[in-house]
Amino acid sequence: MRANQQQLQAWNGGESVHYVDHADRYDRQLAPFADALLAHVGLEPQHRVLDIGCGCGATTLEAARRVRRAVGIDISVPLLEIAADRARAASLDQAEFLVADAQTHAFTVGSFELVISQFGLMFFDDPVSAFRNVHSALVPGGRMAFVCWQGLEANEWLVVVGDAVERYTDLPPLGGLAAGPGMFALKQRDETAALLDAAGFGGIEIEPLSPSILIGGGGPADESVDFLLGMGMVRGLLGRLEPHARAEAIEAVRASLAERHEPGVGVRLGSGGWLVSAHA
Ligand SMILES: C[S@@+](CC[C@H](N)C(=O)[O-])C[C@H]1O[C@@H](n2cnc3c(N)ncnc32)[C@H](O)[C@@H]1O
């Protein structure tokens, strides 16, 4: 079977719809992570940058403004169409987008000084070969920096949903590499370090990154609730409940977010990720 078949279907089907409909909201919600990642990686004009799982391209485009070439790759055709439209609209000729699977794509060996990724490296069915393949794309001594999520419990914006669901049923075990591809696959710092080591990376550093984020990028509380309820992980958690319980859980989420709404700003909640860096 082709690598990452389930993810390929998801990101060209169900998972892609919410991203396509709300690309700008996702970017605003995740802006603290993008800012931290790009500040950390140290972009320089001569760099060639590979952005893996670039989605609608926010981080690729921001990198392209500062370097000579930025290539975003992703398995999602609909998300990359948005990325390419955005590059054209901004006349960013240094940005390129490629439909490709980072686990299997035949990168030109040693063709990038930097690899970056914002939440795009947690979805491989064979993480060691995927990271080895990514490693091959880097020049010797080239650097990789990415952000990934800590566990649900470190993400207040999802705990709100988890707590509402747990009134009715236990939460499933979520994440870690053994659980397979998914949002929380790289939630365990030690596992991620061992994975990168096995894939040939050195100088591995993993720091917590815990910004507050504006749910749905800000705006009225109802819009934030609707955005949150449309996210894949949240749909999955609520989908475990019978319709009556689900309706009550949604009301509980709505009430929690309304309490946290800052007028004129939006709903701001805590989040927890890892900022991971390593070199080839
Ligand atoms: C959570 S989204 C992040 C998108 C974007 N970086 C952002 O921050 O908005 C994860 C992205 O990884 C992509 N992806 C998943 N598996 C991939 C793979 N094997 N190779 C390349 N991209 C992949 C998905 O299609 C999706 O666009």
The ligand as an SDF file (V2000), in Angstrom:
LIG
                    3D

 27 29  0  0  0  0  0  0  0  0999 V2000
   -1.8700   20.5470   10.9790 C   0  0  0  0  0  0  0  0  0  0  0  0
   -1.6150   20.8850    9.2680 S   0  0  0  0  0  0  0  0  0  0  0  0
   -0.4510   22.2060    9.3390 C   0  0  0  0  0  0  0  0  0  0  0  0
   -0.4860   23.0480    8.1030 C   0  0  0  0  0  0  0  0  0  0  0  0
    0.3550   24.3240    8.1550 C   0  0  0  0  0  0  0  0  0  0  0  0
    1.7590   24.0450    8.3650 N   0  0  0  0  0  0  0  0  0  0  0  0
   -0.1680   25.2460    9.2210 C   0  0  0  0  0  0  0  0  0  0  0  0
    0.5230   25.4650   10.2180 O   0  0  0  0  0  0  0  0  0  0  0  0
   -1.2770   25.7640    9.0570 O   0  0  0  0  0  0  0  0  0  0  0  0
   -0.6190   19.5020    8.8070 C   0  0  0  0  0  0  0  0  0  0  0  0
   -0.2070   19.5160    7.3520 C   0  0  0  0  0  0  0  0  0  0  0  0
    0.7070   18.4350    7.1170 O   0  0  0  0  0  0  0  0  0  0  0  0
    0.4130   17.8850    5.8540 C   0  0  0  0  0  0  0  0  0  0  0  0
    0.9760   16.5190    5.7790 N   0  0  0  0  0  0  0  0  0  0  0  0
    0.5460   15.4290    6.4400 C   0  0  0  0  0  0  0  0  0  0  0  0
    1.2900   14.3660    6.1190 N   0  0  0  0  0  0  0  0  0  0  0  0
    2.2370   14.7950    5.2330 C   0  0  0  0  0  0  0  0  0  0  0  0
    3.3060   14.1600    4.5390 C   0  0  0  0  0  0  0  0  0  0  0  0
    3.5440   12.8550    4.6730 N   0  0  0  0  0  0  0  0  0  0  0  0
    4.0690   14.9190    3.7020 N   0  0  0  0  0  0  0  0  0  0  0  0
    3.8260   16.2400    3.5310 C   0  0  0  0  0  0  0  0  0  0  0  0
    2.8100   16.8980    4.1770 N   0  0  0  0  0  0  0  0  0  0  0  0
    2.0340   16.1840    5.0140 C   0  0  0  0  0  0  0  0  0  0  0  0
   -1.1020   17.9530    5.7830 C   0  0  0  0  0  0  0  0  0  0  0  0
   -1.5950   17.8210    4.4740 O   0  0  0  0  0  0  0  0  0  0  0  0
   -1.3780   19.3180    6.4050 C   0  0  0  0  0  0  0  0  0  0  0  0
   -1.3920   20.3280    5.4490 O   0  0  0  0  0  0  0  0  0  0  0  0
  1  2  1  0
  2  3  1  0
  2 10  1  0
  3  4  1  0
  4  5  1  0
  5  6  1  0
  5  7  1  0
  7  8  2  0
  7  9  1  0
 10 11  1  0
 11 12  1  0
 11 26  1  0
 12 13  1  0
 13 14  1  0
 13 24  1  0
 14 15  1  0
 14 23  1  0
 15 16  2  0
 16 17  1  0
 17 18  1  0
 17 23  2  0
 18 19  1  0
 18 20  2  0
 20 21  1  0
 21 22  2  0
 22 23  1  0
 24 25  1  0
 24 26  1  0
 26 27  1  0
M  CHG  2   2   1   9  -1
M  END
$$$$
